[in-house]
Every structure is written in C-alpha cells, then in structure tokens.
Amino acid sequence: MFAAYMVDFYQYLYAQLEYLGAAPESGEFVLRTDRTPADENWITWGETIVSGFKSSTMACDHLIKNADAYEKKFVRAVDKRNVCPGL
C-alpha cells in the first residue's frame, strides 16, 4: 500500500512539473550528473524521484505491475533511467 502512495505521489509531482512548464519536451528526467541544462525544479525533483525508485524495489514492483495506470511519459521517463529492471 505504501508503494502505491509513493508512486502516486511521484506521478503527481511529475504531472505538476509538466503543467508548470518545468519539464523538457521529452519528459525525461535530467539529473545533475547529466550536465544537461534544465529547470532547477525539474532537476531537483527528478533526482528525488529517480532515487526513490532506485532505493525501493516495492515502488518499482508496483510501477511494473500497474504501469497502465500511470502516464505513459512518466513510466517511460522512469524506464529510461534503468532504475526498475523489468519495466
């Protein structure tokens, strides 16, 4: 149950940042190690979201099992970071 709340929160953040125009056109997460220019809010929350999936197999399992319930762009952005094997 906690994993569902966590993934729902990350999806909500992602959608809000898109709405505010902070997300790049691709919707992919930009991390500080990428050295790619991006909105600071996008980078900061992207770091949080990617780290959250990287450190939680429960969150990854939930996203993998319920990917159809989330925005495709969000799922693709998580998948591109290779933090949830099998996504």
Backbone as CSV, one residue per row, in Angstrom:
resi,resn,N_x,N_y,N_z,CA_x,CA_y,CA_z,C_x,C_y,C_z
1,MET,0.817,-1.185,0.000,0.000,0.000,0.000,0.870,1.262,0.000
2,PHE,1.939,1.251,0.810,2.825,2.412,0.848,3.447,2.658,-0.524
3,ALA,3.804,1.593,-1.215,4.416,1.734,-2.538,3.465,2.443,-3.497
4,ALA,2.190,2.138,-3.402,1.206,2.792,-4.272,1.151,4.292,-3.989
5,TYR,1.150,4.664,-2.727,1.147,6.089,-2.368,2.395,6.787,-2.886
6,MET,3.506,6.114,-2.750,4.786,6.677,-3.188,4.783,6.923,-4.701
7,VAL,4.396,5.926,-5.467,4.381,6.060,-6.923,3.320,7.087,-7.351
8,ASP,2.177,7.084,-6.689,1.147,8.079,-6.998,1.668,9.496,-6.747
9,PHE,2.387,9.680,-5.655,2.958,10.989,-5.340,3.970,11.408,-6.404
10,TYR,4.836,10.483,-6.804,5.825,10.797,-7.840,5.138,11.153,-9.156
11,GLN,4.086,10.414,-9.510,3.336,10.715,-10.729,2.701,12.096,-10.629
12,TYR,2.162,12.423,-9.461,1.557,13.734,-9.241,2.593,14.845,-9.410
13,LEU,3.764,14.678,-8.794,4.834,15.666,-8.936,5.226,15.839,-10.397
14,TYR,5.384,14.737,-11.064,5.759,14.753,-12.473,4.740,15.564,-13.281
15,ALA,3.466,15.268,-13.081,2.402,15.955,-13.822,2.368,17.446,-13.497
16,GLN,2.559,17.804,-12.234,2.541,19.211,-11.850,3.716,19.962,-12.462
17,LEU,4.874,19.347,-12.470,6.054,19.991,-13.069,5.870,20.154,-14.574
18,GLU,5.232,19.178,-15.206,4.899,19.319,-16.636,3.967,20.513,-16.825
19,TYR,2.935,20.570,-16.013,1.939,21.637,-16.107,2.574,23.013,-15.914
20,LEU,3.537,23.106,-15.015,4.207,24.379,-14.729,5.267,24.739,-15.771
21,GLY,5.504,23.840,-16.719,6.471,24.114,-17.772,7.917,23.847,-17.385
22,ALA,8.124,23.125,-16.295,9.484,22.825,-15.854,10.095,21.631,-16.592
23,ALA,9.246,20.766,-17.116,9.725,19.543,-17.771,10.212,19.840,-19.185
24,PRO,11.272,19.153,-19.608,11.689,19.285,-21.007,10.653,18.617,-21.913
25,GLU,10.685,18.930,-23.168,9.730,18.378,-24.134,9.700,16.844,-24.108
26,SER,10.861,16.245,-23.929,10.952,14.778,-23.923,10.296,14.162,-22.695
27,GLY,10.212,14.921,-21.608,9.669,14.396,-20.364,10.653,13.543,-19.586
28,GLU,11.856,13.403,-20.107,12.855,12.576,-19.431,13.451,13.316,-18.237
29,PHE,13.826,12.547,-17.225,14.455,13.140,-16.057,15.860,13.610,-16.410
30,VAL,16.224,14.762,-15.902,17.572,15.311,-16.074,18.190,15.382,-14.690
31,LEU,19.304,14.691,-14.517,19.991,14.685,-13.231,21.216,15.586,-13.288
32,ARG,21.701,15.979,-12.134,22.874,16.863,-12.088,24.089,16.232,-12.763
33,THR,24.217,14.934,-12.672,25.357,14.251,-13.288,25.295,14.268,-14.806
34,ASP,24.127,14.586,-15.364,23.972,14.632,-16.815,24.634,15.861,-17.428
35,ARG,24.787,16.889,-16.644,25.353,18.160,-17.135,24.542,18.722,-18.303
36,THR,23.239,18.462,-18.262,22.330,18.965,-19.283,21.551,20.131,-18.688
37,PRO,21.504,21.257,-19.369,20.741,22.380,-18.834,19.251,22.031,-18.711
38,ALA,18.680,22.362,-17.578,17.253,22.117,-17.363,16.795,22.987,-16.205
39,ASP,15.505,23.134,-16.093,14.905,23.864,-14.987,15.357,23.234,-13.665
40,GLU,15.752,24.055,-12.717,16.257,23.548,-11.435,15.206,22.723,-10.696
41,ASN,13.949,23.122,-10.789,12.893,22.335,-10.145,12.811,20.938,-10.746
42,TRP,12.936,20.866,-12.066,12.889,19.569,-12.746,14.054,18.688,-12.302
43,ILE,15.228,19.266,-12.223,16.406,18.503,-11.798,16.247,18.024,-10.357
44,THR,15.856,18.924,-9.465,15.739,18.577,-8.051,14.725,17.467,-7.826
45,TRP,13.533,17.610,-8.384,12.516,16.579,-8.197,12.846,15.313,-8.972
46,GLY,13.498,15.459,-10.118,13.931,14.280,-10.866,14.906,13.447,-10.054
47,GLU,15.828,14.117,-9.382,16.782,13.415,-8.506,16.030,12.644,-7.416
48,THR,15.025,13.289,-6.839,14.242,12.663,-5.773,13.484,11.450,-6.291
49,ILE,12.824,11.608,-7.420,12.020,10.519,-7.969,12.895,9.340,-8.400
50,VAL,13.950,9.612,-9.122,14.845,8.541,-9.583,15.462,7.825,-8.385
51,SER,15.905,8.579,-7.405,16.491,7.989,-6.192,15.460,7.138,-5.453
52,GLY,14.224,7.618,-5.405,13.169,6.862,-4.734,12.941,5.507,-5.371
53,PHE,12.910,5.457,-6.682,12.749,4.170,-7.362,14.002,3.311,-7.229
54,LYS,15.149,3.950,-7.296,16.412,3.208,-7.203,16.534,2.493,-5.856
55,SER,16.000,3.106,-4.807,16.162,2.534,-3.473,14.936,1.770,-2.981
56,SER,13.935,1.573,-3.828,12.731,0.876,-3.372,12.257,-0.149,-4.397
57,THR,12.537,-1.400,-4.124,12.032,-2.450,-5.015,10.509,-2.514,-4.954
58,MET,9.930,-2.138,-3.812,8.470,-2.137,-3.700,7.847,-1.123,-4.661
59,ALA,8.454,0.063,-4.747,7.933,1.084,-5.660,8.070,0.608,-7.099
60,CYS,9.204,0.024,-7.431,9.408,-0.490,-8.785,8.418,-1.610,-9.092
61,ASP,8.253,-2.534,-8.162,7.307,-3.625,-8.381,5.903,-3.091,-8.625
62,HIS,5.513,-2.090,-7.846,4.180,-1.503,-8.020,4.052,-0.858,-9.403
63,LEU,5.056,-0.092,-9.802,5.002,0.566,-11.105,4.984,-0.455,-12.236
64,ILE,5.785,-1.485,-12.121,5.829,-2.524,-13.155,4.458,-3.197,-13.286
65,LYS,3.859,-3.556,-12.163,2.570,-4.249,-12.185,1.407,-3.353,-12.603
66,ASN,1.557,-2.048,-12.401,0.451,-1.121,-12.647,0.803,-0.013,-13.631
67,ALA,1.743,-0.263,-14.508,2.216,0.774,-15.432,1.092,1.401,-16.248
68,ASP,0.089,0.615,-16.589,-1.024,1.148,-17.389,-1.849,2.195,-16.639
69,ALA,-1.712,2.247,-15.329,-2.480,3.203,-14.522,-1.790,4.569,-14.443
70,TYR,-0.589,4.662,-14.986,0.193,5.896,-14.894,0.436,6.484,-16.281
71,GLU,0.724,7.776,-16.289,1.002,8.476,-17.539,2.161,7.786,-18.267
72,LYS,1.974,7.515,-19.541,2.998,6.815,-20.325,4.337,7.549,-20.311
73,LYS,4.278,8.873,-20.376,5.506,9.668,-20.378,6.272,9.497,-19.067
74,PHE,5.546,9.413,-17.959,6.157,9.198,-16.645,6.821,7.820,-16.583
75,VAL,6.092,6.803,-17.003,6.638,5.442,-16.993,7.874,5.364,-17.879
76,ARG,7.816,5.980,-19.048,8.952,5.984,-19.970,10.152,6.704,-19.349
77,ALA,9.903,7.813,-18.644,10.991,8.568,-18.011,11.675,7.730,-16.933
78,VAL,10.889,6.998,-16.153,11.476,6.112,-15.132,12.261,4.999,-15.821
79,ASP,11.669,4.417,-16.842,12.316,3.322,-17.569,13.653,3.758,-18.166
80,LYS,13.713,4.970,-18.727,14.954,5.475,-19.352,16.104,5.554,-18.366
81,ARG,15.792,5.696,-17.075,16.828,5.794,-16.045,17.289,4.425,-15.560
82,ASN,16.682,3.350,-16.058,17.097,1.984,-15.723,17.131,1.714,-14.226
83,VAL,16.157,2.253,-13.504,16.129,2.050,-12.051,15.153,0.952,-11.644
84,CYS,14.320,0.525,-12.566,13.345,-0.546,-12.290,13.499,-1.636,-13.357
85,PRO,14.412,-2.576,-13.125,14.593,-3.652,-14.101,13.270,-4.388,-14.349
86,GLY,12.966,-4.596,-15.601,11.742,-5.288,-15.968,10.602,-4.358,-16.334
87,LEU,10.847,-3.050,-16.220,9.790,-2.094,-16.549,9.641,-2.026,-18.054
